[in-house]
Amino acid sequence: MTDESRLLGDRYRVGKLIGRGGMGDVYLGTDTRLGRTVAIKILRSQLTEDEDFRRRFRQEARAAARMNHPNIVRTYDTGEDVRVESGAESILPYIVMEYVEGRTVKDLIRSGSLTVSDSVRIISDVLAALDYAHSAGFVHRDIKPANVMVSVSGFVKVMDFGVAKAVADSSATVAMTAHVLGTATYFSPEQAKGDSVDGRSDLYSAGVMLYEMLTGVPPFQGDSPTSIAYQHVNTPPTPPIELNPEVPEALSQVVMAALAKNPDNRYPTARDFSQDVVAAAAGRTPVHLMHLSDAAAPTTVLQTQPAAGDLDFDSLLSDIASTPNNTPAPAQETPEPASPTRPRVPWPLVIAAAVLTVATLFWLIFLAVTSGRTNEYMATIPDVTSQSSSAAQAALEAAGFTVTVEQDTSADIEENLVISTDPEAGSSVAKGSDVTMIVSLGPEQVEVPSLTGLSLDSAKERLTQLGLTVGEVTTQDSATYAENIVLESDPAGTTSIDAGSTVNLVVSSGKVTLPDVTGSSITDARQQLEDLGLQVLAEPVYNCSGTADEVVRQTPTAGKITGSTTVTLAYTVVDSGRC
């Protein structure tokens, strides 16, 4: 039986393969009991031969399933599938997870589509997930672009909580762990050395990920996991600003602090790291950076100098005295005073001045005689600015000029009116000369880009690049799009408008008002919530009496909730046998 046709746990139908990794394969699946789409990860057989690993995996997966955060992929269920191949039986653990339609950050980096603001938004959401996990005592251990999804609606989701710890606990070497987890590129120095790790290890990996999003390349590369791990431990990274000048200097320093070799010199919490990232990107001072003691900035190599007590002052003075710049200047000889003589008349200058004066007088007489005849052949260009093109052309031709018409856009002069002439108005030129008349096409037209689905910062950046002005930004509830993702613009995308015009934006609050559906049937309640874009998890409650299929409890209760929150509905299943 192929993977695509299996039913796991008598509940989960395995669909097409949608991803591969060092730990296993991921399939699109269907929860046949609840009728929802899920993602199913089936671990590789070489990982599961060890019973201790399977025990650790079950323990970590159950712990991960208790986490509920909008930036963490939900774990719904775990189980083990027994497979018989060539007469041998193998046990393959699997995880049933929330299905996120979108792209991994790894794919986005490869496409080259990430801006600085996109990178900041993504890493902020990743750090929000880590802040929640670390507060719950959970360390991810495998933060990397391939484990972070950006949904089609803009939500950022971190995957594979719990699995990496089970792998790390069973892997004895860096090379083995890197083979299973897929890469050593995002290892922290303490992981590379096999030391114990805490949340600061995740922050280092997040720093590597942010570095790669900003520059397009990771800070360390090599031919083998061991060589990369060596660099994590021993080699200082190149500051991101040196690879991408668009990275703000303060943001580059924040990344370098996150990549400190010593965990004590990194950000102590994901929240501090996130706050400094956002502040640095916005041009504000990253306040937490000032409290870090790490020499995370590029190391400056100083020449070794002797201590003050060891200086040889006699030798030092001798060196100074022998330096060319300190050589005394030769003594100046005092010239003897010259004998007094009578002043000499500069006859050549006197003769030249006389000739110039006579030439000037002759030139003035010539101008007086010929000026009347010169005026017959010269004309002044009239001012035709803001006149209609036809009237302006007639005026120029009446003044004795030929006219060439050119067109250009103008934000100040209406269409078909004259912007200017060349030569400009008031110039005196020979009659019959050609005058170029610039006629307005009106304001430059710009097509409003499609902004739906972009972050607010990216939308503002795009409008500014096109010469448009960002107008009023209003917020609207949406369960489909994350907070600060653009829902629509006014004017709408593909509309042509004048350059410099204002474009108003409507962005998602990332929240939605959850109604109270208790007392409704499970079918009606599910439909009502799914129409709002919410995910619904139905849980049966078996009773010997009551109204069948009636929702008796909902979690969370009615009110404002994050759009990515899964709403759990408990509904009655009447079972008289339980009376």
BANU-496888 format. One line per field, with one value per residue (C-alpha): residue number from 1; residue in one letter; y, z, x. Coordinates in steps of 0.1 Angstrom, whole numbers, plus 2048, in hexadecimal, padded with zeros to 3 digits. Example, Ala and Ser with C-alpha at 12.3 -4.5 7.8 and 13.67 -1.06 7.14 Angstrom:
<sites>
k	1 / 2 .
r	a / s .
yy	7D3 / 7F5 .
zz	84E / 847 .
xx	87B / 889 .
</sites>
This chain:
<sites>
k	1 / 2 / 3 / 4 / 5 / 6 / 7 / 8 / 9 / 10 / 11 / 12 / 13 / 14 / 15 / 16 / 17 / 18 / 19 / 20 / 21 / 22 / 23 / 24 / 25 / 26 / 27 / 28 / 29 / 30 / 31 / 32 / 33 / 34 / 35 / 36 / 37 / 38 / 39 / 40 / 41 / 42 / 43 / 44 / 45 / 46 / 47 / 48 / 49 / 50 / 51 / 52 / 53 / 54 / 55 / 56 / 57 / 58 / 59 / 60 / 61 / 62 / 63 / 64 / 65 / 66 / 67 / 68 / 69 / 70 / 71 / 72 / 73 / 74 / 75 / 76 / 77 / 78 / 79 / 80 / 81 / 82 / 83 / 84 / 85 / 86 / 87 / 88 / 89 / 90 / 91 / 92 / 93 / 94 / 95 / 96 / 97 / 98 / 99 / 100 / 101 / 102 / 103 / 104 / 105 / 106 / 107 / 108 / 109 / 110 / 111 / 112 / 113 / 114 / 115 / 116 / 117 / 118 / 119 / 120 / 121 / 122 / 123 / 124 / 125 / 126 / 127 / 128 / 129 / 130 / 131 / 132 / 133 / 134 / 135 / 136 / 137 / 138 / 139 / 140 / 141 / 142 / 143 / 144 / 145 / 146 / 147 / 148 / 149 / 150 / 151 / 152 / 153 / 154 / 155 / 156 / 157 / 158 / 159 / 160 / 161 / 162 / 163 / 164 / 165 / 166 / 167 / 168 / 169 / 170 / 171 / 172 / 173 / 174 / 175 / 176 / 177 / 178 / 179 / 180 / 181 / 182 / 183 / 184 / 185 / 186 / 187 / 188 / 189 / 190 / 191 / 192 / 193 / 194 / 195 / 196 / 197 / 198 / 199 / 200 / 201 / 202 / 203 / 204 / 205 / 206 / 207 / 208 / 209 / 210 / 211 / 212 / 213 / 214 / 215 / 216 / 217 / 218 / 219 / 220 / 221 / 222 / 223 / 224 / 225 / 226 / 227 / 228 / 229 / 230 / 231 / 232 / 233 / 234 / 235 / 236 / 237 / 238 / 239 / 240 / 241 / 242 / 243 / 244 / 245 / 246 / 247 / 248 / 249 / 250 / 251 / 252 / 253 / 254 / 255 / 256 / 257 / 258 / 259 / 260 / 261 / 262 / 263 / 264 / 265 / 266 / 267 / 268 / 269 / 270 / 271 / 272 / 273 / 274 / 275 / 276 / 277 / 278 / 279 / 280 / 281 / 282 / 283 / 284 / 285 / 286 / 287 / 288 / 289 / 290 / 291 / 292 / 293 / 294 / 295 / 296 / 297 / 298 / 299 / 300 / 301 / 302 / 303 / 304 / 305 / 306 / 307 / 308 / 309 / 310 / 311 / 312 / 313 / 314 / 315 / 316 / 317 / 318 / 319 / 320 / 321 / 322 / 323 / 324 / 325 / 326 / 327 / 328 / 329 / 330 / 331 / 332 / 333 / 334 / 335 / 336 / 337 / 338 / 339 / 340 / 341 / 342 / 343 / 344 / 345 / 346 / 347 / 348 / 349 / 350 / 351 / 352 / 353 / 354 / 355 / 356 / 357 / 358 / 359 / 360 / 361 / 362 / 363 / 364 / 365 / 366 / 367 / 368 / 369 / 370 / 371 / 372 / 373 / 374 / 375 / 376 / 377 / 378 / 379 / 380 / 381 / 382 / 383 / 384 / 385 / 386 / 387 / 388 / 389 / 390 / 391 / 392 / 393 / 394 / 395 / 396 / 397 / 398 / 399 / 400 / 401 / 402 / 403 / 404 / 405 / 406 / 407 / 408 / 409 / 410 / 411 / 412 / 413 / 414 / 415 / 416 / 417 / 418 / 419 / 420 / 421 / 422 / 423 / 424 / 425 / 426 / 427 / 428 / 429 / 430 / 431 / 432 / 433 / 434 / 435 / 436 / 437 / 438 / 439 / 440 / 441 / 442 / 443 / 444 / 445 / 446 / 447 / 448 / 449 / 450 / 451 / 452 / 453 / 454 / 455 / 456 / 457 / 458 / 459 / 460 / 461 / 462 / 463 / 464 / 465 / 466 / 467 / 468 / 469 / 470 / 471 / 472 / 473 / 474 / 475 / 476 / 477 / 478 / 479 / 480 / 481 / 482 / 483 / 484 / 485 / 486 / 487 / 488 / 489 / 490 / 491 / 492 / 493 / 494 / 495 / 496 / 497 / 498 / 499 / 500 / 501 / 502 / 503 / 504 / 505 / 506 / 507 / 508 / 509 / 510 / 511 / 512 / 513 / 514 / 515 / 516 / 517 / 518 / 519 / 520 / 521 / 522 / 523 / 524 / 525 / 526 / 527 / 528 / 529 / 530 / 531 / 532 / 533 / 534 / 535 / 536 / 537 / 538 / 539 / 540 / 541 / 542 / 543 / 544 / 545 / 546 / 547 / 548 / 549 / 550 / 551 / 552 / 553 / 554 / 555 / 556 / 557 / 558 / 559 / 560 / 561 / 562 / 563 / 564 / 565 / 566 / 567 / 568 / 569 / 570 / 571 / 572 / 573 / 574 / 575 / 576 / 577 / 578 / 579 .
r	m / t / d / e / s / r / l / l / g / d / r / y / r / v / g / k / l / i / g / r / g / g / m / g / d / v / y / l / g / t / d / t / r / l / g / r / t / v / a / i / k / i / l / r / s / q / l / t / e / d / e / d / f / r / r / r / f / r / q / e / a / r / a / a / a / r / m / n / h / p / n / i / v / r / t / y / d / t / g / e / d / v / r / v / e / s / g / a / e / s / i / l / p / y / i / v / m / e / y / v / e / g / r / t / v / k / d / l / i / r / s / g / s / l / t / v / s / d / s / v / r / i / i / s / d / v / l / a / a / l / d / y / a / h / s / a / g / f / v / h / r / d / i / k / p / a / n / v / m / v / s / v / s / g / f / v / k / v / m / d / f / g / v / a / k / a / v / a / d / s / s / a / t / v / a / m / t / a / h / v / l / g / t / a / t / y / f / s / p / e / q / a / k / g / d / s / v / d / g / r / s / d / l / y / s / a / g / v / m / l / y / e / m / l / t / g / v / p / p / f / q / g / d / s / p / t / s / i / a / y / q / h / v / n / t / p / p / t / p / p / i / e / l / n / p / e / v / p / e / a / l / s / q / v / v / m / a / a / l / a / k / n / p / d / n / r / y / p / t / a / r / d / f / s / q / d / v / v / a / a / a / a / g / r / t / p / v / h / l / m / h / l / s / d / a / a / a / p / t / t / v / l / q / t / q / p / a / a / g / d / l / d / f / d / s / l / l / s / d / i / a / s / t / p / n / n / t / p / a / p / a / q / e / t / p / e / p / a / s / p / t / r / p / r / v / p / w / p / l / v / i / a / a / a / v / l / t / v / a / t / l / f / w / l / i / f / l / a / v / t / s / g / r / t / n / e / y / m / a / t / i / p / d / v / t / s / q / s / s / s / a / a / q / a / a / l / e / a / a / g / f / t / v / t / v / e / q / d / t / s / a / d / i / e / e / n / l / v / i / s / t / d / p / e / a / g / s / s / v / a / k / g / s / d / v / t / m / i / v / s / l / g / p / e / q / v / e / v / p / s / l / t / g / l / s / l / d / s / a / k / e / r / l / t / q / l / g / l / t / v / g / e / v / t / t / q / d / s / a / t / y / a / e / n / i / v / l / e / s / d / p / a / g / t / t / s / i / d / a / g / s / t / v / n / l / v / v / s / s / g / k / v / t / l / p / d / v / t / g / s / s / i / t / d / a / r / q / q / l / e / d / l / g / l / q / v / l / a / e / p / v / y / n / c / s / g / t / a / d / e / v / v / r / q / t / p / t / a / g / k / i / t / g / s / t / t / v / t / l / a / y / t / v / v / d / s / g / r / c .
yy	800 / 822 / 83F / 852 / 838 / 830 / 837 / 83F / 838 / 830 / 855 / 867 / 862 / 867 / 87C / 888 / 88F / 8B4 / 8B5 / 8A2 / 8A8 / 898 / 88B / 87E / 884 / 89B / 893 / 8A5 / 893 / 892 / 88E / 877 / 87C / 8A2 / 8A6 / 8BF / 8C1 / 8BA / 8B4 / 893 / 88E / 869 / 865 / 852 / 82D / 832 / 84A / 833 / 813 / 81F / 81A / 836 / 84E / 845 / 84A / 86C / 875 / 86D / 881 / 8A0 / 89E / 89E / 8BC / 8CF / 8C7 / 8DB / 8FB / 912 / 931 / 942 / 940 / 91B / 8FF / 8EB / 8C7 / 8B4 / 890 / 877 / 851 / 834 / 822 / 7FD / 7F5 / 7D3 / 7D3 / 7B4 / 7A1 / 7B9 / 7CE / 7F3 / 80D / 830 / 84C / 868 / 88A / 89A / 8C0 / 8DE / 8E2 / 904 / 90D / 924 / 924 / 91D / 93A / 924 / 927 / 94D / 952 / 93E / 954 / 973 / 984 / 98E / 9B2 / 9BF / 9C6 / 9A3 / 994 / 9A8 / 99F / 979 / 978 / 98C / 971 / 955 / 966 / 969 / 944 / 93E / 956 / 942 / 920 / 92A / 938 / 915 / 905 / 8F9 / 8FC / 8F6 / 8ED / 8EE / 912 / 916 / 924 / 902 / 8FF / 920 / 924 / 944 / 93D / 94B / 963 / 96F / 95B / 94F / 92C / 91A / 8F4 / 8D5 / 8DE / 8BF / 8AA / 8B9 / 8B2 / 88E / 88C / 8A0 / 88A / 86B / 879 / 876 / 88C / 8AD / 89B / 882 / 89D / 8B3 / 896 / 890 / 8B5 / 8BC / 8D6 / 8E5 / 907 / 913 / 901 / 916 / 913 / 8FF / 8E7 / 8E3 / 8DB / 8C3 / 8D8 / 8DC / 8F6 / 90E / 928 / 93D / 922 / 928 / 94D / 947 / 931 / 94D / 965 / 94F / 94E / 974 / 978 / 962 / 974 / 995 / 98B / 96D / 957 / 947 / 955 / 934 / 91C / 8FD / 8DC / 8C7 / 8CB / 8C9 / 8E6 / 8FB / 8F2 / 8FC / 91F / 923 / 91D / 930 / 948 / 96B / 971 / 98E / 9A9 / 9A8 / 9CC / 9C4 / 9AB / 9C0 / 9E6 / 9E9 / 9D9 / 9F5 / 9F7 / 9F2 / 9D3 / 9C5 / 9CA / 9B8 / 99A / 999 / 999 / 97C / 969 / 96C / 94D / 94E / 949 / 961 / 97D / 978 / 985 / 974 / 972 / 970 / 98E / 9A4 / 998 / 99F / 9C2 / 9CC / 9BE / 9D3 / 9F2 / 9F0 / 9EB / A09 / A20 / A20 / A16 / 9F1 / 9F5 / 9D1 / 9D1 / 9EA / 9D2 / 9B5 / 9B1 / 99C / 9A7 / 99D / 9BA / 9B3 / 9AD / 9C9 / 9BC / 9D5 / 9D6 / 9CA / 9E7 / 9E3 / 9EC / A0F / A03 / 9F1 / A0E / A17 / A3D / A43 / A2C / A3D / A60 / A54 / A46 / A67 / A7B / A66 / A69 / A7F / A92 / A9D / AA7 / ACC / AE4 / AF3 / B16 / B32 / B4A / B6F / B81 / BA2 / BC1 / BCB / BED / C08 / C0F / C26 / C16 / C0B / C14 / BF4 / C01 / BE0 / BE1 / C06 / BFF / BE0 / BF4 / C0F / BF6 / BE6 / C08 / C11 / BEF / BF2 / C15 / C07 / BE9 / C01 / C16 / BF6 / BEB / C0D / C0D / BE9 / BE4 / BEF / BD6 / BBA / BBE / BB6 / B92 / B8A / B82 / B7B / B59 / B60 / B50 / B36 / B22 / B13 / B1C / B02 / AF1 / B00 / B23 / B21 / B14 / B30 / B4A / B3C / B3A / B5E / B69 / B5B / B39 / B15 / AFE / ADA / ACA / AB1 / AA2 / A9A / A93 / AAE / AAE / AD4 / ADB / ACD / AB6 / AC8 / AE8 / AF4 / AEC / B00 / B09 / B03 / B1D / B2B / B48 / B6B / B5E / B74 / B5D / B60 / B60 / B3F / B2C / B0B / B0C / AEC / AEE / AD5 / ACC / ABB / A97 / A9E / A8C / A6C / A4D / A31 / A10 / A07 / 9E5 / 9C8 / 9CB / 9B0 / 997 / 9AE / 9B9 / 9DE / 9E7 / 9D6 / 9E7 / A09 / A03 / 9F8 / A17 / A2E / A1F / A26 / A4B / A46 / A53 / A3C / A4A / A3E / A1C / A0B / 9EA / 9CF / 9AE / 98F / 96B / 964 / 97D / 983 / 9A4 / 9C2 / 9AF / 9C4 / 9BA / 9D5 / 9F7 / A15 / A1A / 9F5 / 9E3 / 9E8 / A0A / A26 / A46 / A65 / A63 / A70 / A66 / A58 / A33 / A28 / A06 / 9EE / 9D5 / 9B7 / 9B8 / 993 / 98E / 985 / 987 / 964 / 960 / 94A / 92A / 915 / 907 / 905 / 8E4 / 8DA / 8DC / 900 / 90B / 8FD / 90E / 92F / 92F / 923 / 93F / 956 / 945 / 933 / 910 / 8FA / 8DB / 8C6 / 8B1 / 899 / 897 / 877 / 879 / 862 / 87F / 8A2 / 8B1 / 89E / 8B2 / 8D1 / 8E6 / 8E7 / 8F8 / 90D / 916 / 932 / 944 / 95F / 97F / 98C / 971 / 96D / 962 / 943 / 936 / 914 / 914 / 8F4 / 8EB / 8D0 / 8C1 / 8A7 / 883 / 871 / 84E / 83D / 821 / 839 / 83F .
zz	800 / 7F7 / 810 / 7FC / 801 / 826 / 843 / 863 / 885 / 873 / 86F / 85A / 834 / 825 / 806 / 7EE / 7F9 / 7FF / 80F / 819 / 835 / 848 / 862 / 84B / 82F / 832 / 821 / 81B / 82F / 839 / 85C / 852 / 874 / 872 / 84D / 84E / 83B / 84F / 849 / 853 / 85A / 85A / 869 / 858 / 861 / 86B / 886 / 895 / 89A / 8BD / 8D6 / 8EC / 8CF / 8C9 / 8EE / 8EE / 8CD / 8DD / 8FB / 8E8 / 8CF / 8EB / 8FB / 8DA / 8D5 / 8F5 / 8E5 / 8D6 / 8C5 / 8A4 / 898 / 8A0 / 88A / 89F / 8A7 / 8A6 / 8AC / 8AC / 8A7 / 89A / 879 / 877 / 854 / 847 / 82B / 81F / 83C / 855 / 86C / 873 / 888 / 879 / 890 / 880 / 889 / 87E / 87B / 870 / 84A / 83F / 81B / 811 / 80C / 823 / 82A / 81A / 7F9 / 7FE / 803 / 7E3 / 7CF / 7DA / 7E2 / 807 / 80F / 830 / 83D / 833 / 845 / 864 / 865 / 860 / 87B / 893 / 890 / 894 / 8B3 / 8C0 / 8BD / 8CE / 8EA / 8F1 / 8EE / 904 / 91F / 91F / 923 / 8FF / 8E9 / 8C4 / 8BB / 895 / 88B / 866 / 847 / 83D / 85E / 85B / 844 / 837 / 82F / 810 / 829 / 837 / 858 / 863 / 873 / 883 / 87E / 88E / 8B3 / 8C7 / 8AB / 8AB / 8D0 / 8CC / 8B0 / 8C2 / 8E1 / 8CB / 8B5 / 8C2 / 8A9 / 897 / 875 / 87F / 88D / 86E / 858 / 869 / 86D / 84A / 850 / 868 / 859 / 875 / 892 / 8B0 / 8BD / 8DB / 8C4 / 8AE / 8CD / 8DB / 8FA / 90B / 8FC / 908 / 8F7 / 8ED / 8D5 / 8C2 / 8C2 / 8B2 / 897 / 892 / 88D / 872 / 861 / 863 / 855 / 837 / 831 / 831 / 81B / 807 / 816 / 838 / 84D / 84A / 82D / 828 / 818 / 836 / 856 / 86A / 857 / 85C / 881 / 885 / 877 / 88F / 8AC / 8A0 / 883 / 886 / 86B / 852 / 85D / 848 / 83D / 82A / 814 / 811 / 815 / 819 / 83B / 856 / 86A / 88B / 87D / 872 / 895 / 8A4 / 88D / 897 / 8BC / 8B6 / 8A7 / 8C5 / 8CB / 8F1 / 8FA / 917 / 8FE / 8E9 / 8F0 / 90F / 901 / 8E0 / 8EA / 8EF / 8CD / 8BC / 8CB / 8C0 / 89C / 899 / 8A8 / 892 / 872 / 87B / 881 / 8A7 / 8C0 / 8C9 / 8EE / 8F8 / 8E2 / 8F9 / 916 / 904 / 90C / 8EE / 8D6 / 8BB / 8A5 / 88D / 8A1 / 89D / 89E / 8B1 / 8AF / 8CE / 8E3 / 902 / 923 / 930 / 94A / 92F / 917 / 90E / 90E / 903 / 8E5 / 8DD / 8DD / 8C7 / 8AE / 8AE / 8A8 / 88A / 879 / 859 / 864 / 883 / 872 / 87A / 85C / 850 / 85C / 844 / 836 / 83B / 819 / 817 / 811 / 7EC / 7E1 / 7DC / 7B7 / 7A4 / 799 / 774 / 75E / 751 / 72D / 71E / 736 / 72D / 708 / 70C / 721 / 706 / 6EA / 6FF / 705 / 6E0 / 6D6 / 6EF / 6E1 / 6BE / 6C9 / 6DA / 6BB / 6A6 / 6BD / 6BB / 695 / 690 / 6AD / 698 / 67D / 696 / 6A6 / 684 / 685 / 6AB / 6BE / 6E3 / 6EB / 6FA / 71B / 711 / 731 / 73B / 719 / 704 / 6EB / 6CD / 6DA / 6E5 / 6C4 / 6B2 / 6C8 / 6C2 / 69C / 69C / 6AD / 690 / 69E / 692 / 6AD / 6B7 / 6CF / 6EA / 706 / 72B / 74B / 765 / 787 / 785 / 761 / 754 / 735 / 713 / 723 / 71D / 738 / 72A / 70B / 701 / 6FF / 71C / 71B / 719 / 706 / 6E7 / 6CA / 6A4 / 692 / 681 / 69D / 6A8 / 6CA / 6DC / 6EE / 70B / 70E / 72D / 72D / 750 / 76F / 76B / 76E / 785 / 788 / 7AC / 7B3 / 7C2 / 7E7 / 7F5 / 80A / 80F / 831 / 839 / 838 / 816 / 808 / 814 / 805 / 7E4 / 7E2 / 7EA / 7CF / 7B6 / 7C1 / 7D2 / 7F4 / 810 / 81D / 838 / 847 / 856 / 868 / 861 / 872 / 85E / 867 / 845 / 846 / 862 / 874 / 85F / 83E / 823 / 81B / 800 / 7F3 / 7E7 / 7CA / 7C3 / 7B3 / 78D / 78E / 77C / 791 / 791 / 79F / 7C2 / 7C9 / 7EA / 7EE / 80D / 81C / 830 / 844 / 859 / 87E / 87F / 895 / 892 / 8A8 / 8B4 / 8BA / 8D5 / 8C3 / 8E2 / 8DF / 8B9 / 8A6 / 89F / 879 / 87B / 893 / 87E / 85F / 871 / 87D / 85C / 84A / 860 / 854 / 875 / 879 / 88D / 8A2 / 8AC / 8CB / 8D4 / 8F8 / 900 / 916 / 91D / 918 / 909 / 8E6 / 8CC / 8B9 / 8CF / 8D6 / 8FC / 8FE / 8E9 / 8EE / 8ED / 8F8 / 8E4 / 8DE / 8C9 / 8BF / 8A8 / 886 / 886 / 8A7 / 8A5 / 8B6 / 8C8 / 8CA / 8E2 / 8D7 / 8E6 / 8DA / 8EA / 8F4 / 908 / 911 / 928 / 93E .
xx	800 / 80E / 811 / 7F7 / 7DC / 7E1 / 7CA / 7DD / 7CD / 7AC / 7A8 / 7C2 / 7C2 / 7E4 / 7E4 / 7FF / 823 / 829 / 84B / 86B / 884 / 89F / 886 / 86B / 852 / 834 / 813 / 7F2 / 7D8 / 7B4 / 7A5 / 788 / 777 / 776 / 779 / 796 / 7B6 / 7D6 / 7FB / 809 / 82E / 83A / 85C / 878 / 87D / 8A2 / 898 / 87E / 891 / 89A / 87E / 88D / 88A / 865 / 85F / 870 / 85D / 83B / 844 / 850 / 833 / 81A / 82B / 82A / 805 / 7FE / 80C / 7F2 / 800 / 7F7 / 81B / 81F / 812 / 7F9 / 800 / 7DE / 7E8 / 804 / 805 / 819 / 814 / 81F / 82D / 838 / 852 / 864 / 857 / 865 / 84F / 858 / 847 / 844 / 839 / 825 / 819 / 7F8 / 7FB / 7E9 / 7EC / 7F9 / 7F6 / 813 / 839 / 856 / 86E / 888 / 875 / 870 / 895 / 89D / 884 / 896 / 874 / 87B / 880 / 88F / 86C / 85F / 87D / 876 / 851 / 859 / 874 / 85E / 843 / 85C / 869 / 846 / 842 / 863 / 85A / 83A / 84D / 86A / 852 / 842 / 865 / 867 / 886 / 881 / 8A6 / 8A0 / 896 / 89D / 88C / 87F / 86C / 85A / 83C / 82C / 808 / 7F6 / 7E4 / 805 / 806 / 828 / 829 / 846 / 846 / 855 / 855 / 85F / 86D / 890 / 895 / 88D / 8A6 / 8C1 / 8BE / 8C5 / 8E1 / 904 / 916 / 913 / 914 / 8F9 / 8E2 / 8E8 / 8E0 / 8BF / 8B5 / 8C1 / 8DC / 8F5 / 8F1 / 8D9 / 8EB / 8F4 / 918 / 90D / 8FA / 919 / 92E / 914 / 90E / 8EC / 8D6 / 8BA / 8A5 / 8C3 / 8CD / 8AC / 8B3 / 8D5 / 8C4 / 8AA / 8C7 / 8D5 / 8B3 / 8AF / 8D3 / 8CA / 8A9 / 8BB / 8D9 / 8CE / 8E9 / 8F0 / 90D / 920 / 924 / 93A / 93E / 933 / 91F / 93F / 94F / 930 / 92D / 952 / 94A / 92C / 944 / 963 / 95C / 94D / 932 / 934 / 91B / 8FB / 8FF / 91F / 90B / 8EC / 8F0 / 8CA / 8CC / 8CB / 8EB / 8D8 / 8C7 / 8E8 / 8F5 / 8D7 / 8DD / 901 / 8F8 / 8E0 / 8FD / 914 / 928 / 922 / 8FD / 902 / 909 / 8EA / 8C7 / 8BA / 896 / 884 / 870 / 88F / 89D / 87C / 878 / 89B / 895 / 876 / 886 / 8A5 / 891 / 87B / 89A / 897 / 8B2 / 8B2 / 8B3 / 8BA / 8D9 / 8E9 / 8E8 / 8F9 / 91E / 928 / 943 / 92A / 935 / 952 / 972 / 98C / 9B0 / 9C7 / 9EC / 9FD / A0D / A23 / A14 / A1A / A33 / A48 / A4D / A71 / A6E / A92 / A8D / A6B / A7B / A97 / A7E / A6A / A8A / A94 / A72 / A73 / A55 / A67 / A88 / A90 / A8D / AAE / AB5 / AA9 / AC4 / ABB / ABD / AD0 / ABA / AB9 / AC6 / AAB / AA3 / A8B / A69 / A67 / A49 / A36 / A33 / A25 / A07 / A01 / A00 / 9E9 / 9D0 / 9CE / 9C8 / 9AB / 99A / 99B / 98C / 970 / 966 / 964 / 94E / 935 / 933 / 92D / 910 / 8FF / 900 / 8F4 / 8DB / 8BE / 8C5 / 8CC / 8A9 / 89A / 8A7 / 8A2 / 882 / 878 / 868 / 845 / 83A / 820 / 821 / 7FF / 7F0 / 7DF / 7F7 / 7E5 / 7E4 / 808 / 814 / 802 / 812 / 835 / 830 / 823 / 843 / 857 / 861 / 85D / 84E / 856 / 83D / 849 / 834 / 83C / 829 / 823 / 814 / 80D / 802 / 7E2 / 7E1 / 7E5 / 7F3 / 816 / 830 / 84D / 861 / 886 / 895 / 881 / 869 / 87A / 898 / 8A3 / 8AB / 8AD / 88C / 884 / 895 / 885 / 874 / 86B / 84A / 844 / 81F / 811 / 803 / 7F5 / 802 / 816 / 7FF / 808 / 7F7 / 7EE / 7FE / 7EB / 7F2 / 7DB / 7EF / 80D / 819 / 811 / 836 / 83B / 81C / 828 / 84A / 83B / 825 / 841 / 857 / 83C / 839 / 818 / 80E / 801 / 7E0 / 7C9 / 7D0 / 7B1 / 7AF / 795 / 78F / 79A / 7A0 / 7AF / 7CC / 7E5 / 7E8 / 7F4 / 7EF / 7DF / 7BB / 7B3 / 7BD / 7AA / 7AF / 7B0 / 7CD / 7D3 / 7C1 / 7D5 / 7D8 / 7ED / 810 / 811 / 7ED / 7E2 / 7DA / 7C6 / 7CC / 7B6 / 7CB / 7C1 / 7BF / 7C8 / 7AA / 785 / 767 / 75F / 739 / 72A / 71E / 716 / 6F3 / 6F6 / 6F9 / 71D / 715 / 708 / 723 / 73F / 731 / 72D / 751 / 760 / 74D / 761 / 781 / 788 / 794 / 77D / 786 / 767 / 769 / 74D / 740 / 72E / 70F / 6F2 / 6D9 / 6D7 / 6D3 / 6E7 / 701 / 6FC / 71B / 71F / 741 / 758 / 77C / 785 / 765 / 754 / 769 / 786 / 79F / 7BC / 7B1 / 7C8 / 7B9 / 7A9 / 787 / 77E / 759 / 74D / 72C / 715 / 714 / 6F6 / 700 / 6E4 / 6FC / 70E / 6EF .
</sites>
